[in-house]
Amino acid sequence: MNSKILKKFKIPDKPGVYFFLRGKGILYIGKATSLRDRVKSYLVKDLSATRGPLIRDMFFKANSIKWTETDSVLEALILEANLIKKHQPIYNTKEKSDKSFNYVCITKEELPKIIVKRGKEIEKQTNFKNIFGPFPNSSQLKEALKIIRFFFPFLDDKSKNHYKFYRQVNLIPDILTKEGISIYKNNIRKLELFFEGKKRKILKDLEKEMKIVAKIQKFERAGEIKRQLFALKHINDVALLKNDHSSKSSFYSGPRISGSLSQPDHSQKLLLLPLKRIEAYDIAHMSGKNMVGVMVVLEDGELNKNEYRRFKIKTHTKANDIGALVEVLERRFTHREWKKPDLIVVDGGIAQLRVASRTLKELKINISAVSVVKDERHKPKAVLGNAEFIKIHKSAIILANNEAHRFAINYHKNLRDKSFLK
């Protein structure tokens, strides 16, 4: 493909799947964290060195490109597998043997298990109800299944030996009751729909189911469905971004920080439980002028704007974000009547995380803190703190941080406009 032709396409900075074509024939299908950045990666001088001679050959044979956006990288991963299976593009199958690809298999048992097999392992087996794939990247598939398991807890080959622990941390469902078995089978049906790329149908079905169980006052079940809905609408695929080899602005969970800085005083089991309340803080100013701080609140996975708070910075008039953060935290925790959060989220790097943790310790507040690092485009790049804690809750952390940034900017602009009119 001529690089000048490729540059003419206005490719979005969104996750999705792209297709290199020659005429109407599809030569190659790939997925991307950012469609725009991934396609740009083909414009290097020596494509053989970065992607290999086979992909270089494909690129120069192609004369067009198309793409499909998805809501998340996870959905791009699944769509890529479905399209490779459907179209069998020559350069996807040349790049790697079908027999070495990974497949997600659902067994025919009364309580179906989800297991991963290579192509060569499933050729002669007939005990599978459904098979999804191929998935070229085994590490990404492993992370994808971890994410999906939080939407739809399922049994696997290891469940039998670790049932009690897996049940406690919600990695497998309660299958000791008739109702639990019914819910499990329903979850497996939804999991199949998800692998078929039918997320919108799942959301519609869950919303309908939630109304039904709420009407008959099964509020605990309604709460579970509500959490499923939230998770599906805000898919946390940070771990998948981490494994996307060509993504320069990948998320990662950050280093494990030692000492009291990031280690929460909870057991490993509690780390995996849903957070009731997250408070996120951000500071905004313009060269130290009209400096403000804000607190936003996420309760049961949803933003609660009634709990938001704004702080005009009083003690730091220069561009001192660290000092302003200390002031905001100290002022917030003088209000003992406010609900206590399970987690504090601050904006910034290791300095902000250290000062937040130190301030909480000095105030004798036993709450964990994490910080969100941004890239040059002010998009979340990393989350610093306890790695295991972040792994479970990073979707909610990113959501809270983004909302705090939005709220802080708006508050700062309002103050700036008022001072300009005086």
N, C-alpha and C positions, 0 to 999 in steps of 0.2 A: 504494500500500500504506500502510495506517495504521502510523505509526511505533511506536505502542504494541504492535501485533501483532508487528512485527518484533523488538522488544526481548524478547519472550517466548521466542524461539528461543535455545537454548544452543549457539551456534556455536563450534566449536573454534578454537584459535589454531594452526592447521596449514595447510600449503599444500593447495590443491585447486581444485575447480571448483564454481561455484554457479549455480543456475538460478532466475530469477524466473518465476513461473507465474501464469496466470489460469485458474482451474479446472485442467484437465489439460494445457492448452496451454502450451508453453514460449515465453515472450516474449523472453528474453535469457539468454545463457550467458556467463559470465566466469570468468577464472582469478584466483587470489590467492596471494600469499606467505603471508598470514595470512587465512583465511576470515573470522575474527571482525572483524579490523580493516578489511578491505575492505567488508564489509556495513555496518559502523558508518559508513563514509564516505558512505553514502547518506542518512544522517540529518541532514545539514546543512540550515540554513534555506533557502539559495538553491542548490538542486541544479543549476539551469540554469547558474549561474555556474561551477560546478566541473566538471560533466559534460556540459553542453549541454542544449538543450530536448528533444531526442529521447529521451535517457535519463531526463529528468525525466518525460516523458509515459509512458514504459514503467513507471517506478517507481510512479506513481499508478494505473496500470491493473492492476498485479500485485496478487494477493491471497494469495500464498503463496511460500515459498522452500524450495528443497532444495539439498543440496550433496553432493559426493563428495570425501573426503580422498585425497591422494596422498602418496607417500613423499618427493617433492621438487617444487620449482617446475618443474624441467625436465619432469617427468611431467605436471604440471598443464597446462603449455603444450601438450603433445602431446594430452592428453585433451580439452582445450578445442577444438582443431582437429578432432579426430575427431567430437566431439559436434555442433559447428556444421555439419559436413558431413552428419551423419546427420539432424539435426532441422531445419536451415535456419530458426532462430528469426527472426522477422520484424524484430526490432530490431537483430540483428547484421547482417543483410543491408541494412537501411535505413541503418545507420550508415556503411557503406562498401561500394562496389560490389564484387561478386565478382571482377570483372576486374582490380581493383587489389590484391587479396590476393596473398600470396606462397605458392608451393607448392614442396615438395621433390620433385624428380623423379629417378628412377633410370632410366638409359638401358638400352637393349636390347643393348649391346655385349657382346663376349666377356668383357671386364673392365669391368663397369658403372661409370659415373661418377655422382656425386651432384652435381646442379646445382639452383640456385634459379631459378624462373621466376615471372613474374606470370601471373594468370589469363588475360589477353588474349593472352599469348605461347604458351600451350599448347593453345588451342582447336583449331587445325588441325594440330598436330604429332602424329605417331603413333609416334615413335621412343622412347617411354618405356615401360618395363616396369611401373613403378608410380609413382603420384603421391600424395603426402600433403599435406594441408592442408584448408582454408585457414588461413594464419597471418596475423592482422591486423597484427602488429607486426614490421616487417622487422629492426629492430636486435636484438630479442630472438631472432628466428630465427637471425640471424647468430651470436650468442653461443651459442645452443643447439647449432648445428652444430660449433662449436669444441669444446664439451664432448664431444659424441657422437664426434667424431673421435679423441679420446683413448681411448675404449672400443674403437672399431672404425675404424682408419685406412682412409681411402678416397681414391679418385682424384676430382679435379674438373677443371674446364677449364684450370686453371693448372698442374696437376701435370706436364705434359709439359715445360714450360720450366724447372721448378725441381725435377726429379726427385731429383737428387743431394742437395740440401739438405733437401728434404722427407723423404727416406728417412732421413737422418742424425738428424733430430729426431722420427722416428716419426709424421709426419703422413700418410705413405702407406706401404703395406706393401712388402715385398720381392716383386716380381712377375717376377723374372728366373729363378726356379726353378719346377719343377712343384709342389713342396710349397708354395711361397709363393703360387702362383696358387690352389691348393686352399684355403689358409687365407684368402685374400682373398675368394673366392666365399662361403666360410662366414661371414666377417664381414659381407658384404652381406646375407646371409639373416638374420643376427642383427639387423642395423640395421633391416631391414624389420619384424621382430618388435617391436623397440623402438618404432618409430613406430606400430605397431598396439596399443601398450599392453600387450605381453606380456612384461614384464621377468622375471616369475617363471619363465616357461618358459626364457628365456635363461639364468638363473642355474642352473636344474636341468640344462640341456644342458651348460653350461660345467663344472659340477662333475663330471658324468659323463665329459666329454672329458678333464679334468685327470687323473682316475684312470687312464684308458686310457693316456695318453701317459707317465704316471709309471711305470706297470707295464712298459712297453717301454723304460724308461730314457731317454726324451726329456725330460731334466730342464729344459733351456732353454725348450722349448715349454711345459712344465708351469708354469714360472715366469711366462711371459707370460700364461697363462690365469689364474693366481693373481692377477696384477695387474689383469686385466680384472674378475675377480670382486670384488676389493676396491673398484675404482673404481665399479662398478655398485651395490654395497651402500652406498657412502658418496659419493653423487653430489654433486659440487662445483658448485653453481649460483649462486655468489656473483655472477657477472657478470649473471645473469638478475635477481637481486634488485635490482641496481643500476639496471636498466632498467624496473623495475616502478614506474610513476609515482605510484601511490597508497600505496606502502609507506613508512611513516615511519621504520622501523628497518631500512633497507636496509643490506646489506653494501656496502663499496666497498674498493678496493685501497689506498686512502690516497695521500697525495702522494708524489711521487718525492723522496726525501731526498738531498741532495747530499753529496759528499765521501765519506770512508771509513766514514761512519755506516752506510750501507746497500748500497754497491756491492760485490757479491761479486767476488773475484778469479778468476772463471770466465769463459769465453767465452760468447757468446749460445747456442751449441750446447749447452754443458753445463747451462745453466739449464733446458733442456727435458728433461734426463735424469731418471729416477726417483732420488729421494733414498734412499740406503742406510739412513741413521740420522738421526733428528731427536730432539733433546733439548728438552723443554719444562719451564720452571721457573715456580713460583708461590710466593707467600708468604701465610701465613694467621696471623691473631691476633685477639684481642678487646681493643681499646684497648691494644695493646702487650703484653698478657699471653699467656704460652704461645706466643710467636712461633716459627713454624716455616717452613722452606722445603722444597720437594720438587723432585725431578727425575724426570720420566717419559720413557720411550723408545719411539719408533716405529721399528721396523726392517722394511724391505721392505714398508712400508704397514700393518704390524700392531703392536699394542701388545705389548711384551715386558716383562712384569711382573717377570721375574727381574732386569732391569737397573734397576728403580726404586731411587731413593735418597731418604733422609729426612735433614734437617739441623735440629737444634735451634739456634736463633740464639743466639750467645754474646756478640757484641760490641754488639748494639743491643737494649736492653731497652724502649725506647719505640716508639711506632707509627711506625717509620721503614722503610717498605717498600723505599725506594731503597737505604739502607745494608744492609738484610738481603739484598737481591738481590746486591749486590757481594760480601758475605761468602760467600754460597752459591756464586757463580761462582768465587771465589778458592779455596775449599775443594775444589770439584769438580775444578778443573784442577791441583791438586797431585797428583792421582791419574793419573800418566802411563800407568799400566798399564791404565786404562779405555779402551775403544774411543773413537776420535775421531769426533764427530758431523759431519755435513755442514751442519747448520743448527741454530741456537739460537732457541727461541721463548720470549719472555717475556710476562707479562701486564701490561697497562697502556698508557700513551700514549707520547708522544714523549720524556718524561723517562726512562722505563724503557728505551726503545730506545737513547737516547744513552748512558746509563750502562752498559748491557750492551756496546755496541760499544766504548766507551772502555776498559772493564775487559778485554775480550778483546785489545784492541790493546796495553794495558800488559803483559799476560801473554804478548805475542807469539804469540797464538793466531789463526791466519788462518782464521776461520770467520765466515760471514754470520749476522746476527741480524735478527729481525723481532719486532714486538710486536702483540698483539691487544687492541684497545680494546673495552670493553663498554658497553652501554647501561644505562639505569636499572634494567632487569630482569636485569642481568648476563648478557645474551646478546651474542655477538660482533656488533659493529657495523662494525668496520673493522680492516684489517690494515695496519700501517705498515712501510715498508721499500722495497726495490727493487721497483718496480711490475711489471716483467717477470717477476721471480723469483716474486712472490706470485701472479701470474696463472696460472702453471703449477702451483704447489704448494699453493694456499690450502686445498684440502680437507684435506690431511694436516696443515697448520698448525692449522686449527680443531679437528680431532680431537685432536691432541696437547695443545693448550691446554685444551680441555674436560676431558680426562683429568687434566691437572696440577691444575686447579682442584678436581676431585672428590677427588683423592688428598690434596691439601693440607688441605682442609676436614676430611676424615676423620681425618687425623693430628692436626690441631689439637684436634678434639673428643676424641680418645682421651687426649691429654695433659691437657686441661682436666678431663675426668672423673676422671683419676687424681689430679690436684692437689686436686680437690674432696673426694675420699675421705680424703685425708691428715689 
